Structures are given as structure tokens and as C-alpha cells.
Amino acid sequence: MNYVIQSDYGQQVSLFGSDPQITADLIDPLVNQVCRVNINSQCQRGPDTFPFTGRKDSVEGTLSVSDALRVFTIRTLVAAKETDANKRIIKWIVTERSSRFLSTDFICNGNCPNKSVCP
């Protein structure tokens, strides 16, 4: 974790493992350091439909302030390949509410069964 925090760059990080609680415990601090957290997959180029993102010195070379604000204020992405193991990890993290970042609270429309968990 210290390596990521000390790094001048912050594009992506990959987490490998099968314990959803450990994964959840790492997601929350990492989303403040990088723009993409990969679960059980290597760092890779994202689809061209997603804008390029980065944190820290990863923004060097941006053409203008307006371009920088547009492309680097994108929320961090947690990505995983669609495997049964990854689905179980993500489902557990969301169901157990063990990550503040990886959550479905943002889709609440006010009709949630437990309104105390809605934003």
C-alpha cells in the first residue's frame, strides 16, 4: 500500500485473491490513489468508450485545463472479469456492505426497504 501511496502516478492497480473481506478492505483506500482497481485481472487498456483517467502525475501532458477537468474528474472504476469467482467476491462485498466505495447505494430511488442505507 505504501508503494502506491508514495508513487507519483495513479492510473491502475490490480488486486488478486479470493477473500472478499480483504479485497473490500483494500478497495476503499486504493480508490483515492488510482482511477481503476482491477480485481483478479491484470492492468489493461479499458474500452475506448471510457475516457482516459488518472491521478497524481498521470495527468501530465493534458492539453488544456478544460480537457483536464473533463477527463480527470471521472469517478474511479472497479473492474473484474466476468467469472464465477469474481461475481461471488463482488456480490459478497456489496451484500455485506464491506466497502464504502463498491456499493449500490447510489441507485436508490427512495423506495429502498431500509431507508437508512440510502444516500
Biopython code that builds the backbone (N, CA, C, O; Angstrom):
import numpy as np
from Bio.PDB.StructureBuilder import StructureBuilder

atoms = [
    (1, "MET", "N", (0.827, -1.184, 0.000)),
    (1, "MET", "CA", (0.000, 0.000, 0.000)),
    (1, "MET", "C", (0.875, 1.251, 0.000)),
    (1, "MET", "O", (0.573, 2.218, -0.699)),
    (2, "ASN", "N", (1.958, 1.238, 0.782)),
    (2, "ASN", "CA", (2.839, 2.406, 0.826)),
    (2, "ASN", "C", (3.436, 2.714, -0.531)),
    (2, "ASN", "O", (3.625, 3.881, -0.875)),
    (3, "TYR", "N", (3.737, 1.677, -1.313)),
    (3, "TYR", "CA", (4.291, 1.889, -2.651)),
    (3, "TYR", "C", (3.308, 2.684, -3.511)),
    (3, "TYR", "O", (3.700, 3.621, -4.207)),
    (4, "VAL", "N", (2.055, 2.312, -3.460)),
    (4, "VAL", "CA", (1.027, 3.003, -4.253)),
    (4, "VAL", "C", (0.862, 4.438, -3.760)),
    (4, "VAL", "O", (0.756, 5.363, -4.566)),
    (5, "ILE", "N", (0.842, 4.625, -2.462)),
    (5, "ILE", "CA", (0.684, 5.965, -1.895)),
    (5, "ILE", "C", (1.869, 6.852, -2.260)),
    (5, "ILE", "O", (1.686, 8.023, -2.592)),
    (6, "GLN", "N", (3.074, 6.307, -2.202)),
    (6, "GLN", "CA", (4.291, 7.071, -2.489)),
    (6, "GLN", "C", (4.500, 7.322, -3.983)),
    (6, "GLN", "O", (5.251, 8.223, -4.354)),
    (7, "SER", "N", (3.852, 6.545, -4.835)),
    (7, "SER", "CA", (4.042, 6.659, -6.279)),
    (7, "SER", "C", (3.586, 8.017, -6.802)),
    (7, "SER", "O", (2.623, 8.597, -6.301)),
    (8, "ASP", "N", (4.287, 8.513, -7.812)),
    (8, "ASP", "CA", (3.889, 9.765, -8.455)),
    (8, "ASP", "C", (2.726, 9.567, -9.422)),
    (8, "ASP", "O", (2.136, 10.540, -9.893)),
    (9, "TYR", "N", (2.399, 8.328, -9.714)),
    (9, "TYR", "CA", (1.383, 8.033, -10.722)),
    (9, "TYR", "C", (0.210, 7.281, -10.110)),
    (9, "TYR", "O", (0.337, 6.671, -9.049)),
    (10, "GLY", "N", (-0.926, 7.330, -10.784)),
    (10, "GLY", "CA", (-2.110, 6.683, -10.236)),
    (10, "GLY", "C", (-3.123, 6.313, -11.280)),
    (10, "GLY", "O", (-4.251, 6.805, -11.252)),
    (11, "GLN", "N", (-2.740, 5.445, -12.211)),
    (11, "GLN", "CA", (-3.717, 5.040, -13.210)),
    (11, "GLN", "C", (-4.484, 3.794, -12.779)),
    (11, "GLN", "O", (-5.711, 3.830, -12.694)),
    (12, "GLN", "N", (-3.780, 2.687, -12.503)),
    (12, "GLN", "CA", (-4.456, 1.437, -12.182)),
    (12, "GLN", "C", (-3.688, 0.658, -11.132)),
    (12, "GLN", "O", (-2.500, 0.883, -10.900)),
    (13, "VAL", "N", (-4.407, -0.271, -10.503)),
    (13, "VAL", "CA", (-3.805, -1.249, -9.605)),
    (13, "VAL", "C", (-4.610, -2.537, -9.759)),
    (13, "VAL", "O", (-5.805, -2.497, -10.049)),
    (14, "SER", "N", (-3.952, -3.673, -9.565)),
    (14, "SER", "CA", (-4.631, -4.963, -9.627)),
    (14, "SER", "C", (-4.558, -5.654, -8.279)),
    (14, "SER", "O", (-3.500, -5.700, -7.652)),
    (15, "LEU", "N", (-5.690, -6.192, -7.835)),
    (15, "LEU", "CA", (-5.768, -6.982, -6.605)),
    (15, "LEU", "C", (-6.059, -8.422, -6.988)),
    (15, "LEU", "O", (-6.980, -8.689, -7.760)),
    (16, "PHE", "N", (-5.279, -9.349, -6.455)),
    (16, "PHE", "CA", (-5.509, -10.765, -6.724)),
    (16, "PHE", "C", (-5.780, -11.478, -5.405)),
    (16, "PHE", "O", (-5.032, -11.315, -4.441)),
    (17, "GLY", "N", (-6.846, -12.264, -5.364)),
    (17, "GLY", "CA", (-7.168, -13.015, -4.165)),
    (17, "GLY", "C", (-8.575, -13.565, -4.219)),
    (17, "GLY", "O", (-9.321, -13.312, -5.165)),
    (18, "SER", "N", (-8.929, -14.320, -3.193)),
    (18, "SER", "CA", (-10.266, -14.914, -3.154)),
    (18, "SER", "C", (-11.044, -14.510, -1.911)),
    (18, "SER", "O", (-12.222, -14.848, -1.792)),
    (19, "ASP", "N", (-10.418, -13.798, -0.986)),
    (19, "ASP", "CA", (-11.101, -13.383, 0.243)),
    (19, "ASP", "C", (-11.782, -12.036, 0.015)),
    (19, "ASP", "O", (-11.104, -11.022, -0.147)),
    (20, "PRO", "N", (-13.111, -12.015, 0.002)),
    (20, "PRO", "CA", (-13.817, -10.757, -0.282)),
    (20, "PRO", "C", (-13.594, -9.681, 0.774)),
    (20, "PRO", "O", (-13.598, -8.496, 0.440)),
    (21, "GLN", "N", (-13.400, -10.055, 2.036)),
    (21, "GLN", "CA", (-13.192, -9.042, 3.072)),
    (21, "GLN", "C", (-11.845, -8.343, 2.882)),
    (21, "GLN", "O", (-11.758, -7.122, 3.020)),
    (22, "ILE", "N", (-10.817, -9.089, 2.575)),
    (22, "ILE", "CA", (-9.508, -8.472, 2.326)),
    (22, "ILE", "C", (-9.582, -7.581, 1.091)),
    (22, "ILE", "O", (-9.030, -6.481, 1.079)),
    (23, "THR", "N", (-10.265, -8.057, 0.055)),
    (23, "THR", "CA", (-10.432, -7.258, -1.165)),
    (23, "THR", "C", (-11.162, -5.958, -0.845)),
    (23, "THR", "O", (-10.739, -4.886, -1.276)),
    (24, "ALA", "N", (-12.244, -6.047, -0.102)),
    (24, "ALA", "CA", (-13.016, -4.854, 0.268)),
    (24, "ALA", "C", (-12.169, -3.882, 1.084)),
    (24, "ALA", "O", (-12.234, -2.671, 0.877)),
    (25, "ASP", "N", (-11.374, -4.420, 2.015)),
    (25, "ASP", "CA", (-10.532, -3.564, 2.849)),
    (25, "ASP", "C", (-9.481, -2.817, 2.031)),
    (25, "ASP", "O", (-9.027, -1.748, 2.437)),
    (26, "LEU", "N", (-9.097, -3.365, 0.895)),
    (26, "LEU", "CA", (-8.097, -2.711, 0.044)),
    (26, "LEU", "C", (-8.722, -1.748, -0.967)),
    (26, "LEU", "O", (-8.087, -0.766, -1.353)),
    (27, "ILE", "N", (-9.945, -2.013, -1.398)),
    (27, "ILE", "CA", (-10.587, -1.157, -2.405)),
    (27, "ILE", "C", (-10.717, 0.285, -1.920)),
    (27, "ILE", "O", (-10.346, 1.217, -2.633)),
    (28, "ASP", "N", (-11.238, 0.468, -0.717)),
    (28, "ASP", "CA", (-11.531, 1.825, -0.242)),
    (28, "ASP", "C", (-10.309, 2.745, -0.197)),
    (28, "ASP", "O", (-10.411, 3.878, -0.668)),
    (29, "PRO", "N", (-9.163, 2.327, 0.340)),
    (29, "PRO", "CA", (-8.012, 3.239, 0.302)),
    (29, "PRO", "C", (-7.421, 3.389, -1.099)),
    (29, "PRO", "O", (-6.869, 4.439, -1.426)),
    (30, "LEU", "N", (-7.532, 2.347, -1.929)),
    (30, "LEU", "CA", (-6.927, 2.414, -3.260)),
    (30, "LEU", "C", (-7.671, 3.348, -4.205)),
    (30, "LEU", "O", (-7.049, 3.943, -5.086)),
    (31, "VAL", "N", (-8.989, 3.494, -4.047)),
    (31, "VAL", "CA", (-9.729, 4.356, -4.970)),
    (31, "VAL", "C", (-9.344, 5.827, -4.813)),
    (31, "VAL", "O", (-9.652, 6.647, -5.678)),
    (32, "ASN", "N", (-8.676, 6.158, -3.716)),
    (32, "ASN", "CA", (-8.181, 7.519, -3.552)),
    (32, "ASN", "C", (-6.800, 7.711, -4.163)),
    (32, "ASN", "O", (-6.299, 8.834, -4.224)),
    (33, "GLN", "N", (-6.186, 6.633, -4.612)),
    (33, "GLN", "CA", (-4.839, 6.688, -5.164)),
    (33, "GLN", "C", (-4.798, 6.446, -6.667)),
    (33, "GLN", "O", (-3.921, 6.970, -7.354)),
    (34, "VAL", "N", (-5.738, 5.658, -7.184)),
    (34, "VAL", "CA", (-5.755, 5.287, -8.602)),
    (34, "VAL", "C", (-7.165, 5.450, -9.153)),
    (34, "VAL", "O", (-8.124, 5.605, -8.396)),
    (35, "CYS", "N", (-7.280, 5.414, -10.456)),
    (35, "CYS", "CA", (-8.600, 5.579, -11.082)),
    (35, "CYS", "C", (-9.232, 4.274, -11.522)),
    (35, "CYS", "O", (-10.397, 4.255, -11.920)),
    (36, "ARG", "N", (-8.480, 3.175, -11.457)),
    (36, "ARG", "CA", (-9.071, 1.890, -11.812)),
    (36, "ARG", "C", (-8.481, 0.821, -10.907)),
    (36, "ARG", "O", (-7.263, 0.660, -10.832)),
    (37, "VAL", "N", (-9.356, 0.090, -10.220)),
    (37, "VAL", "CA", (-8.956, -1.032, -9.388)),
    (37, "VAL", "C", (-9.442, -2.292, -10.093)),
    (37, "VAL", "O", (-10.646, -2.489, -10.257)),
    (38, "ASN", "N", (-8.512, -3.143, -10.508)),
    (38, "ASN", "CA", (-8.837, -4.400, -11.180)),
    (38, "ASN", "C", (-8.848, -5.518, -10.147)),
    (38, "ASN", "O", (-7.917, -5.643, -9.351)),
    (39, "ILE", "N", (-9.886, -6.319, -10.159)),
    (39, "ILE", "CA", (-9.981, -7.451, -9.248)),
    (39, "ILE", "C", (-9.685, -8.723, -10.025)),
    (39, "ILE", "O", (-10.391, -9.057, -10.977)),
    (40, "ASN", "N", (-8.646, -9.425, -9.618)),
    (40, "ASN", "CA", (-8.223, -10.687, -10.233)),
    (40, "ASN", "C", (-8.005, -10.583, -11.732)),
    (40, "ASN", "O", (-8.295, -11.522, -12.474)),
    (41, "SER", "N", (-7.500, -9.457, -12.173)),
    (41, "SER", "CA", (-7.101, -9.307, -13.577)),
    (41, "SER", "C", (-6.006, -8.259, -13.655)),
    (41, "SER", "O", (-5.937, -7.338, -12.840)),
    (42, "GLN", "N", (-5.153, -8.422, -14.657)),
    (42, "GLN", "CA", (-4.015, -7.514, -14.797)),
    (42, "GLN", "C", (-4.469, -6.139, -15.266)),
    (42, "GLN", "O", (-5.546, -5.979, -15.841)),
    (43, "CYS", "N", (-3.626, -5.161, -15.007)),
    (43, "CYS", "CA", (-3.894, -3.817, -15.510)),
    (43, "CYS", "C", (-3.949, -3.894, -17.032)),
    (43, "CYS", "O", (-3.164, -4.606, -17.659)),
    (44, "GLN", "N", (-4.877, -3.160, -17.610)),
    (44, "GLN", "CA", (-5.078, -3.250, -19.052)),
    (44, "GLN", "C", (-5.732, -1.987, -19.575)),
    (44, "GLN", "O", (-6.270, -1.175, -18.822)),
    (45, "ARG", "N", (-5.668, -1.851, -20.860)),
    (45, "ARG", "CA", (-6.347, -0.738, -21.508)),
    (45, "ARG", "C", (-7.857, -0.959, -21.388)),
    (45, "ARG", "O", (-8.352, -2.065, -21.605)),
    (46, "GLY", "N", (-8.567, 0.092, -21.044)),
    (46, "GLY", "CA", (-10.018, -0.011, -20.946)),
    (46, "GLY", "C", (-10.663, 0.158, -22.308)),
    (46, "GLY", "O", (-9.995, 0.531, -23.272)),
    (47, "PRO", "N", (-11.943, -0.110, -22.392)),
    (47, "PRO", "CA", (-12.640, 0.130, -23.659)),
    (47, "PRO", "C", (-12.560, 1.602, -24.047)),
    (47, "PRO", "O", (-12.556, 2.475, -23.179)),
    (48, "ASP", "N", (-12.497, 1.874, -25.328)),
    (48, "ASP", "CA", (-12.411, 3.256, -25.794)),
    (48, "ASP", "C", (-13.661, 4.065, -25.472)),
    (48, "ASP", "O", (-13.662, 5.289, -25.610)),
    (49, "THR", "N", (-14.721, 3.389, -25.046)),
    (49, "THR", "CA", (-15.929, 4.122, -24.664)),
    (49, "THR", "C", (-15.753, 4.799, -23.315)),
    (49, "THR", "O", (-16.507, 5.714, -22.984)),
    (50, "PHE", "N", (-14.755, 4.360, -22.515)),
    (50, "PHE", "CA", (-14.449, 5.020, -21.246)),
    (50, "PHE", "C", (-13.348, 6.033, -21.494)),
    (50, "PHE", "O", (-12.414, 5.748, -22.243)),
    (51, "PRO", "N", (-13.431, 7.208, -20.887)),
    (51, "PRO", "CA", (-12.365, 8.196, -21.069)),
    (51, "PRO", "C", (-11.099, 7.768, -20.340)),
    (51, "PRO", "O", (-11.159, 7.002, -19.379)),
    (52, "PHE", "N", (-9.965, 8.260, -20.795)),
    (52, "PHE", "CA", (-8.698, 8.024, -20.110)),
    (52, "PHE", "C", (-8.761, 8.714, -18.758)),
    (52, "PHE", "O", (-9.205, 9.858, -18.665)),
    (53, "THR", "N", (-8.323, 8.034, -17.716)),
    (53, "THR", "CA", (-8.343, 8.629, -16.386)),
    (53, "THR", "C", (-7.020, 8.402, -15.681)),
    (53, "THR", "O", (-6.264, 7.499, -16.038)),
    (54, "GLY", "N", (-6.746, 9.209, -14.695)),
    (54, "GLY", "CA", (-5.532, 9.052, -13.912)),
    (54, "GLY", "C", (-5.550, 9.990, -12.735)),
    (54, "GLY", "O", (-6.364, 10.912, -12.671)),
    (55, "ARG", "N", (-4.660, 9.757, -11.813)),
    (55, "ARG", "CA", (-4.492, 10.615, -10.647)),
    (55, "ARG", "C", (-3.019, 10.984, -10.547)),
    (55, "ARG", "O", (-2.170, 10.410, -11.230)),
    (56, "LYS", "N", (-2.737, 11.936, -9.698)),
    (56, "LYS", "CA", (-1.369, 12.378, -9.424)),
    (56, "LYS", "C", (-0.709, 12.875, -10.712)),
    (56, "LYS", "O", (-1.334, 13.610, -11.476)),
    (57, "ASP", "N", (0.542, 12.483, -10.964)),
    (57, "ASP", "CA", (1.253, 12.952, -12.150)),
    (57, "ASP", "C", (0.820, 12.249, -13.430)),
    (57, "ASP", "O", (1.359, 12.537, -14.499)),
    (58, "SER", "N", (-0.128, 11.347, -13.347)),
    (58, "SER", "CA", (-0.643, 10.696, -14.546)),
    (58, "SER", "C", (-1.363, 11.683, -15.453)),
    (58, "SER", "O", (-1.675, 11.355, -16.598)),
    (59, "VAL", "N", (-1.629, 12.881, -14.958)),
    (59, "VAL", "CA", (-2.343, 13.870, -15.761)),
    (59, "VAL", "C", (-1.407, 14.748, -16.578)),
    (59, "VAL", "O", (-1.875, 15.614, -17.318)),
    (60, "GLU", "N", (-0.101, 14.550, -16.467)),
    (60, "GLU", "CA", (0.834, 15.379, -17.230)),
    (60, "GLU", "C", (0.588, 15.219, -18.722)),
    (60, "GLU", "O", (0.265, 14.131, -19.198)),
    (61, "GLY", "N", (0.743, 16.294, -19.439)),
    (61, "GLY", "CA", (0.576, 16.261, -20.885)),
    (61, "GLY", "C", (-0.832, 16.560, -21.348)),
    (61, "GLY", "O", (-1.103, 16.517, -22.548)),
    (62, "THR", "N", (-1.732, 16.861, -20.437)),
    (62, "THR", "CA", (-3.091, 17.222, -20.814)),
    (62, "THR", "C", (-3.045, 18.554, -21.564)),
    (62, "THR", "O", (-2.283, 19.450, -21.202)),
    (63, "LEU", "N", (-3.855, 18.675, -22.596)),
    (63, "LEU", "CA", (-3.764, 19.823, -23.485)),
    (63, "LEU", "C", (-4.249, 21.133, -22.880)),
    (63, "LEU", "O", (-3.667, 22.184, -23.150)),
    (64, "SER", "N", (-5.289, 21.096, -22.077)),
    (64, "SER", "CA", (-5.820, 22.340, -21.536)),
    (64, "SER", "C", (-6.475, 22.076, -20.185)),
    (64, "SER", "O", (-6.710, 20.927, -19.812)),
    (65, "VAL", "N", (-6.763, 23.137, -19.465)),
    (65, "VAL", "CA", (-7.414, 22.996, -18.170)),
    (65, "VAL", "C", (-8.803, 22.380, -18.335)),
    (65, "VAL", "O", (-9.183, 21.499, -17.564)),
    (66, "SER", "N", (-9.558, 22.834, -19.330)),
    (66, "SER", "CA", (-10.906, 22.280, -19.513)),
    (66, "SER", "C", (-10.840, 20.800, -19.880)),
    (66, "SER", "O", (-11.676, 20.021, -19.425)),
    (67, "ASP", "N", (-9.856, 20.393, -20.700)),
    (67, "ASP", "CA", (-9.684, 18.972, -21.008)),
    (67, "ASP", "C", (-9.334, 18.199, -19.742)),
    (67, "ASP", "O", (-9.856, 17.110, -19.504)),
    (68, "ALA", "N", (-8.449, 18.768, -18.937)),
    (68, "ALA", "CA", (-8.038, 18.096, -17.700)),
    (68, "ALA", "C", (-9.225, 17.896, -16.773)),
    (68, "ALA", "O", (-9.401, 16.812, -16.217)),
    (69, "LEU", "N", (-10.032, 18.920, -16.602)),
    (69, "LEU", "CA", (-11.193, 18.804, -15.725)),
    (69, "LEU", "C", (-12.189, 17.783, -16.257)),
    (69, "LEU", "O", (-12.790, 17.029, -15.491)),
    (70, "ARG", "N", (-12.356, 17.765, -17.561)),
    (70, "ARG", "CA", (-13.315, 16.834, -18.161)),
    (70, "ARG", "C", (-12.855, 15.390, -18.017)),
    (70, "ARG", "O", (-13.654, 14.531, -17.643)),
    (71, "VAL", "N", (-11.594, 15.102, -18.302)),
    (71, "VAL", "CA", (-11.164, 13.713, -18.321)),
    (71, "VAL", "C", (-10.643, 13.195, -16.994)),
    (71, "VAL", "O", (-10.601, 11.982, -16.789)),
    (72, "PHE", "N", (-10.247, 14.071, -16.093)),
    (72, "PHE", "CA", (-9.673, 13.585, -14.850)),
    (72, "PHE", "C", (-10.565, 13.771, -13.637)),
    (72, "PHE", "O", (-10.115, 13.563, -12.510)),
    (73, "THR", "N", (-11.806, 14.154, -13.834)),
    (73, "THR", "CA", (-12.738, 14.206, -12.718)),
    (73, "THR", "C", (-13.700, 13.029, -12.798)),
    (73, "THR", "O", (-14.756, 13.031, -12.164)),
    (74, "ILE", "N", (-13.328, 12.030, -13.578)),
    (74, "ILE", "CA", (-14.129, 10.822, -13.707)),
    (74, "ILE", "C", (-13.974, 9.995, -12.438)),
    (74, "ILE", "O", (-12.871, 9.849, -11.910)),
    (75, "ARG", "N", (-15.059, 9.470, -11.969)),
    (75, "ARG", "CA", (-15.026, 8.640, -10.773)),
    (75, "ARG", "C", (-14.204, 7.375, -11.023)),
    (75, "ARG", "O", (-14.123, 6.885, -12.150)),
    (76, "THR", "N", (-13.611, 6.868, -9.979)),
    (76, "THR", "CA", (-12.796, 5.664, -10.064)),
    (76, "THR", "C", (-13.653, 4.463, -10.429)),
    (76, "THR", "O", (-14.827, 4.379, -10.067)),
    (77, "LEU", "N", (-13.047, 3.547, -11.147)),
    (77, "LEU", "CA", (-13.723, 2.357, -11.642)),
    (77, "LEU", "C", (-13.153, 1.128, -10.958)),
    (77, "LEU", "O", (-11.935, 0.991, -10.846)),
    (78, "VAL", "N", (-14.018, 0.231, -10.500)),
    (78, "VAL", "CA", (-13.604, -1.088, -10.035)),
    (78, "VAL", "C", (-14.022, -2.058, -11.126)),
    (78, "VAL", "O", (-15.193, -2.113, -11.499)),
    (79, "ALA", "N", (-13.060, -2.827, -11.639)),
    (79, "ALA", "CA", (-13.329, -3.713, -12.767)),
    (79, "ALA", "C", (-12.936, -5.142, -12.429)),
    (79, "ALA", "O", (-11.998, -5.375, -11.668)),
    (80, "ALA", "N", (-13.660, -6.091, -12.999)),
    (80, "ALA", "CA", (-13.341, -7.505, -12.827)),
    (80, "ALA", "C", (-13.837, -8.262, -14.048)),
    (80, "ALA", "O", (-14.857, -7.915, -14.644)),
    (81, "LYS", "N", (-13.099, -9.296, -14.407)),
    (81, "LYS", "CA", (-13.582, -10.164, -15.484)),
    (81, "LYS", "C", (-14.798, -10.913, -14.971)),
    (81, "LYS", "O", (-14.929, -11.167, -13.774)),
    (82, "GLU", "N", (-15.689, -11.265, -15.893)),
    (82, "GLU", "CA", (-16.947, -11.904, -15.512)),
    (82, "GLU", "C", (-16.741, -13.405, -15.301)),
    (82, "GLU", "O", (-17.054, -14.222, -16.167)),
    (83, "THR", "N", (-16.203, -13.741, -14.123)),
    (83, "THR", "CA", (-16.032, -15.145, -13.743)),
    (83, "THR", "C", (-16.893, -15.418, -12.516)),
    (83, "THR", "O", (-17.290, -14.487, -11.816)),
    (84, "ASP", "N", (-17.182, -16.684, -12.255)),
    (84, "ASP", "CA", (-17.995, -17.028, -11.087)),
    (84, "ASP", "C", (-17.318, -16.581, -9.796)),
    (84, "ASP", "O", (-17.977, -16.074, -8.888)),
    (85, "ALA", "N", (-16.009, -16.769, -9.714)),
    (85, "ALA", "CA", (-15.279, -16.373, -8.503)),
    (85, "ALA", "C", (-15.376, -14.865, -8.282)),
    (85, "ALA", "O", (-15.624, -14.432, -7.157)),
    (86, "ASN", "N", (-15.187, -14.059, -9.317)),
    (86, "ASN", "CA", (-15.273, -12.603, -9.181)),
    (86, "ASN", "C", (-16.687, -12.156, -8.856)),
    (86, "ASN", "O", (-16.880, -11.227, -8.071)),
    (87, "LYS", "N", (-17.669, -12.802, -9.448)),
    (87, "LYS", "CA", (-19.060, -12.471, -9.134)),
    (87, "LYS", "C", (-19.346, -12.719, -7.658)),
    (87, "LYS", "O", (-20.020, -11.916, -7.013)),
    (88, "ARG", "N", (-18.830, -13.840, -7.112)),
    (88, "ARG", "CA", (-19.036, -14.140, -5.696)),
    (88, "ARG", "C", (-18.369, -13.077, -4.813)),
    (88, "ARG", "O", (-18.955, -12.625, -3.830)),
    (89, "ILE", "N", (-17.150, -12.686, -5.166)),
    (89, "ILE", "CA", (-16.430, -11.683, -4.376)),
    (89, "ILE", "C", (-17.199, -10.363, -4.367)),
    (89, "ILE", "O", (-17.435, -9.784, -3.307)),
    (90, "ILE", "N", (-17.588, -9.894, -5.547)),
    (90, "ILE", "CA", (-18.281, -8.603, -5.638)),
    (90, "ILE", "C", (-19.648, -8.674, -4.972)),
    (90, "ILE", "O", (-20.043, -7.740, -4.273)),
    (91, "LYS", "N", (-20.370, -9.758, -5.177)),
    (91, "LYS", "CA", (-21.687, -9.899, -4.536)),
    (91, "LYS", "C", (-21.539, -9.865, -3.015)),
    (91, "LYS", "O", (-22.334, -9.220, -2.331)),
    (92, "TRP", "N", (-20.534, -10.552, -2.482)),
    (92, "TRP", "CA", (-20.329, -10.568, -1.035)),
    (92, "TRP", "C", (-20.005, -9.163, -0.527)),
    (92, "TRP", "O", (-20.561, -8.721, 0.478)),
    (93, "ILE", "N", (-19.115, -8.469, -1.215)),
    (93, "ILE", "CA", (-18.727, -7.119, -0.785)),
    (93, "ILE", "C", (-19.938, -6.195, -0.754)),
    (93, "ILE", "O", (-20.123, -5.436, 0.197)),
    (94, "VAL", "N", (-20.762, -6.261, -1.799)),
    (94, "VAL", "CA", (-21.942, -5.379, -1.874)),
    (94, "VAL", "C", (-22.995, -5.799, -0.845)),
    (94, "VAL", "O", (-23.550, -4.950, -0.147)),
    (95, "THR", "N", (-23.270, -7.089, -0.748)),
    (95, "THR", "CA", (-24.292, -7.585, 0.179)),
    (95, "THR", "C", (-23.922, -7.309, 1.633)),
    (95, "THR", "O", (-24.770, -6.908, 2.431)),
    (96, "GLU", "N", (-22.663, -7.524, 1.970)),
    (96, "GLU", "CA", (-22.211, -7.324, 3.346)),
    (96, "GLU", "C", (-21.869, -5.865, 3.646)),
    (96, "GLU", "O", (-21.551, -5.514, 4.782)),
    (97, "ARG", "N", (-21.938, -5.027, 2.622)),
    (97, "ARG", "CA", (-21.642, -3.593, 2.771)),
    (97, "ARG", "C", (-20.265, -3.374, 3.397)),
    (97, "ARG", "O", (-20.087, -2.539, 4.284)),
    (98, "SER", "N", (-19.293, -4.155, 2.903)),
    (98, "SER", "CA", (-17.959, -4.104, 3.491)),
    (98, "SER", "C", (-17.042, -3.096, 2.802)),
    (98, "SER", "O", (-15.891, -2.926, 3.204)),
    (99, "SER", "N", (-17.543, -2.433, 1.774)),
    (99, "SER", "CA", (-16.786, -1.370, 1.113)),
    (99, "SER", "C", (-17.684, -0.146, 1.001)),
    (99, "SER", "O", (-18.847, -0.251, 0.613)),
    (100, "ARG", "N", (-17.140, 1.003, 1.342)),
    (100, "ARG", "CA", (-17.916, 2.237, 1.185)),
    (100, "ARG", "C", (-17.989, 2.640, -0.280)),
    (100, "ARG", "O", (-18.957, 3.270, -0.705)),
    (101, "PHE", "N", (-16.965, 2.278, -1.057)),
    (101, "PHE", "CA", (-16.932, 2.669, -2.460)),
    (101, "PHE", "C", (-17.722, 1.711, -3.334)),
    (101, "PHE", "O", (-18.553, 2.145, -4.132)),
    (102, "LEU", "N", (-17.476, 0.416, -3.196)),
    (102, "LEU", "CA", (-18.139, -0.586, -4.032)),
    (102, "LEU", "C", (-19.492, -0.891, -3.398)),
    (102, "LEU", "O", (-19.610, -1.751, -2.526)),
    (103, "SER", "N", (-20.500, -0.170, -3.855)),
    (103, "SER", "CA", (-21.809, -0.189, -3.231)),
    (103, "SER", "C", (-22.867, 0.092, -4.282)),
    (103, "SER", "O", (-22.571, 0.658, -5.334)),
    (104, "THR", "N", (-24.086, -0.297, -4.001)),
    (104, "THR", "CA", (-25.190, 0.019, -4.914)),
    (104, "THR", "C", (-26.081, 1.112, -4.356)),
    (104, "THR", "O", (-27.154, 1.368, -4.902)),
    (105, "ASP", "N", (-25.658, 1.765, -3.274)),
    (105, "ASP", "CA", (-26.492, 2.805, -2.662)),
    (105, "ASP", "C", (-26.858, 3.920, -3.636)),
    (105, "ASP", "O", (-27.932, 4.510, -3.518)),
    (106, "PHE", "N", (-26.002, 4.209, -4.574)),
    (106, "PHE", "CA", (-26.255, 5.327, -5.485)),
    (106, "PHE", "C", (-27.444, 5.101, -6.389)),
    (106, "PHE", "O", (-27.931, 6.056, -6.994)),
    (107, "ILE", "N", (-27.937, 3.869, -6.511)),
    (107, "ILE", "CA", (-29.082, 3.623, -7.388)),
    (107, "ILE", "C", (-30.413, 3.697, -6.641)),
    (107, "ILE", "O", (-31.469, 3.479, -7.234)),
    (108, "CYS", "N", (-30.367, 4.000, -5.361)),
    (108, "CYS", "CA", (-31.586, 4.084, -4.558)),
    (108, "CYS", "C", (-32.485, 5.200, -5.074)),
    (108, "CYS", "O", (-32.021, 6.306, -5.353)),
    (109, "ASN", "N", (-33.757, 4.905, -5.197)),
    (109, "ASN", "CA", (-34.711, 5.918, -5.664)),
    (109, "ASN", "C", (-35.640, 6.386, -4.559)),
    (109, "ASN", "O", (-36.659, 7.020, -4.831)),
    (110, "GLY", "N", (-35.296, 6.079, -3.316)),
    (110, "GLY", "CA", (-36.140, 6.479, -2.194)),
    (110, "GLY", "C", (-37.134, 5.419, -1.785)),
    (110, "GLY", "O", (-37.804, 5.566, -0.762)),
    (111, "ASN", "N", (-37.246, 4.363, -2.552)),
    (111, "ASN", "CA", (-38.166, 3.277, -2.232)),
    (111, "ASN", "C", (-37.434, 2.056, -1.672)),
    (111, "ASN", "O", (-37.936, 0.935, -1.750)),
    (112, "CYS", "N", (-36.264, 2.277, -1.115)),
    (112, "CYS", "CA", (-35.480, 1.163, -0.557)),
    (112, "CYS", "C", (-36.190, 0.608, 0.668)),
    (112, "CYS", "O", (-36.820, 1.358, 1.414)),
    (113, "PRO", "N", (-36.092, -0.709, 0.882)),
    (113, "PRO", "CA", (-36.741, -1.292, 2.053)),
    (113, "PRO", "C", (-36.153, -0.754, 3.362)),
    (113, "PRO", "O", (-36.870, -0.656, 4.358)),
    (114, "ASN", "N", (-34.895, -0.414, 3.377)),
    (114, "ASN", "CA", (-34.273, 0.127, 4.579)),
    (114, "ASN", "C", (-33.722, 1.508, 4.234)),
    (114, "ASN", "O", (-32.578, 1.627, 3.797)),
    (115, "LYS", "N", (-34.523, 2.543, 4.427)),
    (115, "LYS", "CA", (-34.149, 3.885, 4.004)),
    (115, "LYS", "C", (-32.888, 4.396, 4.672)),
    (115, "LYS", "O", (-32.285, 5.354, 4.187)),
    (116, "SER", "N", (-32.467, 3.779, 5.784)),
    (116, "SER", "CA", (-31.255, 4.238, 6.446)),
    (116, "SER", "C", (-30.001, 3.920, 5.629)),
    (116, "SER", "O", (-28.941, 4.490, 5.885)),
    (117, "VAL", "N", (-30.108, 3.023, 4.654)),
    (117, "VAL", "CA", (-28.935, 2.706, 3.845)),
    (117, "VAL", "C", (-28.919, 3.488, 2.541)),
    (117, "VAL", "O", (-27.938, 3.409, 1.801)),
    (118, "CYS", "N", (-29.950, 4.225, 2.239)),
    (118, "CYS", "CA", (-29.968, 5.031, 1.025)),
    (118, "CYS", "C", (-29.183, 6.308, 1.256)),
    (118, "CYS", "O", (-29.156, 6.816, 2.377)),
    (119, "PRO", "N", (-28.541, 6.843, 0.219)),
    (119, "PRO", "CA", (-27.771, 8.068, 0.384)),
    (119, "PRO", "C", (-28.640, 9.261, 0.715)),
    (119, "PRO", "O", (-28.130, 10.368, 0.884)),
]
sb = StructureBuilder()
sb.init_structure("model")
sb.init_model(0)
sb.init_chain("A")
sb.init_seg("    ")
for serial, (resi, resn, name, xyz) in enumerate(atoms, 1):
    if name == "N":
        sb.init_residue(resn, " ", resi, " ")
    sb.init_atom(name, np.array(xyz, "f"), 0.0, 1.0, " ", f" {name:<3s}", serial, name[0])
structure = sb.get_structure()
